[in-house]
Amino acid sequence: MSYTGPDFDPPPSRRFRRGPLTVALAALVPGALLGWAVYATVGGSGDDGGDASASAGTSASASSLPPSSSGTPSPGGSDEPDGSDGSDGSDGSDGKKSSTSPGATSPSASAPLGTGPLRGKVVVIDPGHNPGNFRHTAEINRQVDVGTHSKECDTTGTSTDDGFSEAKFTLDVAHRMRAFLEGQGATVKLTQDDDRPFGPCIDERARIGNEAEADAVVSIHADGSGTGNRGFHVILPGSVDSGAADTRAIVGPSRELGERIAGNFVRATGNGPSNYVGGGTGLVTRKDLGGLNLSTVPKVFVECGNMRDSKDAALLTSGAWRQKAAQGISEGIVSFLRG
């Protein structure tokens, strides 16, 4: 998602100059994030892009992730979560019509699995932005209530300069995560799988996780910030109690989920946290996102990198790097659910 859009006050943008090579340890212990792998020197977080750019912190479980389904940049609009270009981002999906919005389908779900450490756990993955949103601008511009205010149903999202859309990126990462988490025994549902014309709206995205009684919900995104802004960040829900929104019960567990994802993301990809939001922590708290405001289960957004920066774009368009990103996010979820 980018940090522009109606009804949104952008967080203060802070540029952090990277000095000579600094080193830090990213180690995750139960319930706490101890440190970050700090990327350094002139190039910024990580490397110059491509498959070689993600460092070798990959665990053996990476091999269980399937190959990329969208390794080639593909043109098209992209959706943003509700907070920058307007909404949150992902679709519903199984082929069954839902009464909640036009063209809606029920969420795509894996069959319950009987073995593995996550047996009995339900994970909802919310791939930011439907690839078809750009063809349905009137529908996605419809205002919906997010508790604190109203905002657009959804947005088209962002893309790299070469036209690789956020919507394509998020679906690819979601598919890799689904394979990994099903292998751990979890029941996995996607809010959309490019199987509906547009949407779902941000309020429906939240409702899908709530109705599934998910143990964890993760919304996948890529940012659309300025050139030179690099790195990932995890967005956590702030404490909101307004109208239909009441996040007070999920603030604590969502923070724990976010911290565990952030620590594992650093380790799996070798890339450091955002240099433009979060003060170098990789964690940002927001109260303007409908997908978080309306959630009643632990939920976070993951902005995997900045599509508008050429170095981050080289990572995001790499199938090998997306595999590492999916691994890091998934292992953070596993760590959270196992306690």
C-alpha positions in Angstrom: 0.0 0.0 0.0 1.2 3.5 -0.4 0.9 6.3 2.1 -1.5 8.5 0.2 -5.2 8.5 -0.2 -8.4 9.9 1.1 -9.1 10.1 4.9 -5.5 9.2 5.7 -2.9 11.2 7.5 0.4 9.8 6.6 2.8 8.9 9.4 5.8 11.1 9.7 8.3 10.1 7.1 11.7 9.6 8.6 14.8 9.0 6.5 17.5 7.1 8.3 21.0 7.4 6.9 22.8 4.2 7.0 26.3 4.5 8.2 29.2 2.1 7.8 28.3 -1.5 8.1 26.5 -2.2 11.3 25.7 -5.6 12.6 22.8 -6.8 14.6 21.3 -10.1 15.6 17.8 -11.1 14.7 16.7 -13.7 17.2 13.2 -14.5 18.2 12.4 -16.0 21.6 8.9 -17.0 22.6 6.8 -13.9 23.0 9.5 -11.3 22.3 11.5 -9.9 19.4 15.1 -9.4 20.6 16.8 -7.8 17.7 17.0 -7.1 14.0 19.4 -8.0 11.3 20.7 -4.6 10.3 21.5 -4.1 6.7 24.1 -1.6 6.0 26.2 0.6 4.0 25.4 2.6 0.9 22.9 0.2 -0.7 20.3 0.0 2.0 18.5 -3.0 3.4 19.7 -6.2 1.9 21.2 -6.2 -1.6 20.9 -5.1 -5.1 18.0 -7.3 -5.9 17.3 -10.5 -7.7 17.5 -14.0 -6.2 21.0 -13.5 -4.8 19.9 -10.5 -2.8 18.2 -12.2 0.0 20.8 -13.5 2.4 21.4 -17.0 3.4 19.2 -17.1 6.5 16.9 -19.6 4.9 15.9 -22.6 6.8 15.4 -26.1 5.4 11.6 -25.6 5.4 12.0 -23.2 2.4 12.2 -26.3 0.2 8.7 -27.1 1.1 7.4 -24.0 -0.6 6.2 -24.4 -4.1 7.8 -22.6 -7.1 6.6 -19.2 -8.1 3.4 -19.0 -10.0 4.1 -15.5 -11.3 7.8 -15.1 -11.8 7.4 -12.7 -14.7 6.3 -9.1 -14.2 2.8 -8.8 -15.4 1.0 -5.6 -16.1 -2.1 -4.5 -14.3 -3.4 -2.4 -11.5 -2.9 -3.3 -7.9 -4.9 -2.8 -4.7 -3.9 -1.2 -1.5 -5.0 -1.9 2.0 -7.3 0.4 3.6 -5.1 3.1 4.7 -3.2 4.5 1.8 -4.9 4.2 -1.4 -8.0 3.5 0.4 -8.5 0.0 1.5 -7.2 -3.2 2.7 -6.8 -5.8 0.1 -8.0 -9.2 -0.7 -10.8 -11.1 -2.2 -13.2 -13.7 -1.2 -13.4 -16.9 -3.1 -14.5 -20.4 -3.5 -17.0 -20.2 -6.3 -20.0 -19.8 -4.0 -21.8 -16.5 -4.1 -21.8 -14.4 -1.0 -24.6 -12.0 -0.2 -22.2 -9.4 1.2 -21.1 -7.7 -2.1 -21.7 -8.0 -5.8 -19.7 -10.7 -7.5 -18.5 -12.0 -4.2 -17.6 -15.6 -3.6 -16.9 -17.4 -0.4 -13.3 -17.7 0.9 -11.0 -20.2 -0.6 -10.2 -22.8 2.1 -7.9 -25.8 2.4 -9.4 -29.1 3.5 -8.8 -29.6 7.3 -5.6 -31.6 7.8 -5.2 -34.3 10.5 -1.5 -34.1 11.3 1.1 -31.5 12.0 1.8 -29.1 14.9 -0.9 -26.7 13.7 -3.6 -29.3 13.6 -6.9 -27.7 14.6 -5.6 -24.2 13.9 -7.3 -21.9 11.3 -5.2 -19.3 9.5 -6.7 -16.7 7.1 -4.4 -15.2 4.5 -5.6 -11.9 3.0 -3.9 -11.3 -0.3 -4.0 -7.5 -0.8 -6.0 -6.4 -3.7 -7.9 -8.3 -6.4 -6.2 -8.3 -9.8 -9.6 -7.3 -11.3 -10.2 -4.2 -9.2 -8.9 -1.8 -11.9 -11.8 -2.9 -14.1 -14.4 -2.1 -11.4 -13.5 1.4 -10.2 -17.1 2.3 -9.4 -17.6 -0.7 -7.2 -14.4 -0.4 -5.3 -14.9 3.3 -4.8 -18.1 2.7 -2.8 -17.8 3.9 0.8 -17.9 1.4 3.6 -17.9 1.9 7.4 -14.6 1.0 9.1 -15.7 2.0 12.6 -13.8 5.3 13.0 -14.9 6.7 9.6 -15.9 5.7 6.1 -13.5 4.9 3.2 -13.4 3.2 -0.1 -14.4 -0.5 -0.5 -11.0 -1.3 -1.9 -8.3 0.1 -4.2 -6.3 -1.1 -7.2 -3.0 -1.2 -5.2 0.4 -0.3 -6.5 2.9 -1.8 -8.9 6.6 -1.7 -9.9 7.8 0.6 -12.6 7.8 -2.4 -14.9 4.2 -3.1 -14.3 4.3 -6.1 -11.8 1.2 -5.4 -9.7 0.9 -5.7 -6.0 -2.2 -7.9 -6.6 -0.1 -10.4 -8.5 2.7 -10.3 -5.8 0.3 -10.8 -2.9 -1.4 -13.8 -4.5 1.9 -15.5 -5.2 3.1 -15.0 -1.7 -0.3 -16.2 -0.3 -0.1 -19.4 -2.4 3.3 -20.2 -1.0 2.2 -19.5 2.5 -0.8 -21.7 2.1 1.4 -24.7 1.0 3.7 -24.2 3.9 1.0 -23.8 6.6 -1.1 -26.7 5.3 2.1 -28.8 5.5 2.1 -27.8 9.2 -1.4 -29.1 9.6 -3.3 -25.8 9.6 -6.6 -25.2 7.9 -5.9 -22.2 5.6 -8.5 -19.8 4.0 -7.8 -17.1 1.5 -10.1 -14.1 1.4 -9.7 -14.1 -2.4 -7.9 -16.1 -5.0 -8.4 -14.1 -8.2 -11.7 -16.0 -8.4 -14.1 -13.0 -8.2 -14.4 -9.9 -10.4 -13.3 -7.5 -7.7 -12.9 -7.0 -3.9 -13.9 -8.0 -1.4 -14.4 -4.7 0.4 -12.3 -4.1 3.4 -15.2 -4.7 5.8 -15.9 -8.1 4.2 -12.2 -9.0 4.4 -12.3 -8.5 8.2 -15.6 -10.4 8.4 -14.1 -13.4 6.7 -11.4 -13.8 9.4 -14.0 -13.2 12.1 -16.5 -15.7 10.8 -13.7 -18.3 10.4 -12.8 -17.8 14.1 -9.3 -17.6 12.8 -6.4 -18.1 15.2 -4.4 -15.7 13.1 -5.0 -13.5 10.1 -2.3 -11.9 8.0 -2.9 -9.4 5.2 -0.1 -9.4 2.6 0.9 -6.2 0.8 3.7 -4.3 -0.8 4.1 -0.6 -0.4 4.0 2.2 -3.0 6.2 4.8 -1.3 9.0 7.0 -2.7 12.3 6.0 -4.3 14.9 5.4 -1.7 12.4 4.2 0.9 13.2 0.5 1.4 12.5 -2.4 3.7 9.5 -4.2 5.2 7.2 -3.3 8.0 4.4 -5.0 9.9 1.3 -3.0 10.7 -0.4 -3.6 14.1 -3.9 -2.6 15.2 -4.1 0.3 17.6 -6.7 0.4 20.4 -10.0 1.5 18.8 -13.4 1.5 20.3 -15.7 3.4 18.0 -18.9 2.3 16.2 -18.5 -1.2 14.8 -14.8 -1.2 15.7 -13.4 -2.6 18.9 -9.9 -3.8 18.8 -9.1 -3.7 22.5 -9.1 -7.5 22.9 -6.8 -8.2 19.9 -4.2 -5.5 20.4 -1.9 -7.6 22.6 -2.0 -10.9 20.6 -1.8 -9.0 17.3 1.4 -7.3 18.5 2.9 -10.7 19.5 1.9 -12.1 16.1 3.5 -9.1 14.4 6.8 -9.3 16.4 7.2 -13.0 15.6 6.6 -12.4 11.9 9.0 -9.5 11.8 11.8 -11.5 13.5 11.3 -14.5 11.2 11.1 -12.3 8.1 14.5 -10.8 8.9 16.0 -14.2 9.4 14.5 -15.8 6.3 15.1 -13.0 3.8 18.1 -11.3 5.2 16.4 -7.9 4.7 16.0 -5.3 7.3 13.1 -3.2 8.5 11.7 -0.1 6.8 14.0 3.0 6.7 11.0 5.4 6.4 8.4 4.3 8.9 8.6 2.5 12.3 11.8 4.1 13.5 13.8 1.1 12.5 11.7 -1.4 14.4 9.8 -2.7 11.4 6.6 -2.3 13.5 3.9 0.4 12.9 0.7 0.8 14.8 -2.3 2.3 12.9 -6.0 3.0 13.7 -7.2 4.0 10.2 -7.3 0.6 8.5 -10.7 -1.0 8.3 -9.2 -4.5 7.9 -7.7 -4.1 11.4 -10.4 -2.0 13.0 -13.1 -4.4 12.3 -11.2 -7.6 13.2 -12.1 -9.5 16.3 -9.3 -12.0 15.9 -5.5 -11.4 16.0 -4.5 -9.8 12.7 -1.6 -7.8 11.1 -0.7 -6.4 7.8 2.8 -7.2 6.3 4.2 -4.6 3.8 6.9 -6.8 2.3 8.8 -4.0 0.6 8.4 -0.9 -1.5 7.5 -1.5 -5.2 8.4 2.0 -6.2 12.1 1.6 -5.2 14.2 -0.2 -7.9 16.2 -2.2 -5.3 13.2 -3.4 -3.4 11.3 -4.0 -6.7 14.1 -6.3 -7.8 13.4 -8.4 -4.7 9.7 -8.4 -5.0 9.8 -9.5 -8.6 12.1 -12.4 -7.8 10.4 -15.8 -7.3 13.2 -17.0 -5.1 12.9 -14.0 -2.8 9.1 -14.3 -2.6 9.7 -17.9 -1.4 11.9 -16.6 1.4 9.3 -13.9 2.3 6.5 -16.5 2.4 8.7 -18.7 4.6 9.5 -15.9 7.0 5.9 -14.8 7.4 4.7 -18.4 7.7 7.3 -19.4 10.3 6.3 -16.3 12.3 2.7 -17.5 12.3 3.8 -21.0 13.4 5.8 -19.5 16.2 2.8 -17.5 17.4 0.4 -20.3 17.2 2.6 -22.8 19.0 3.4 -20.3 21.8 
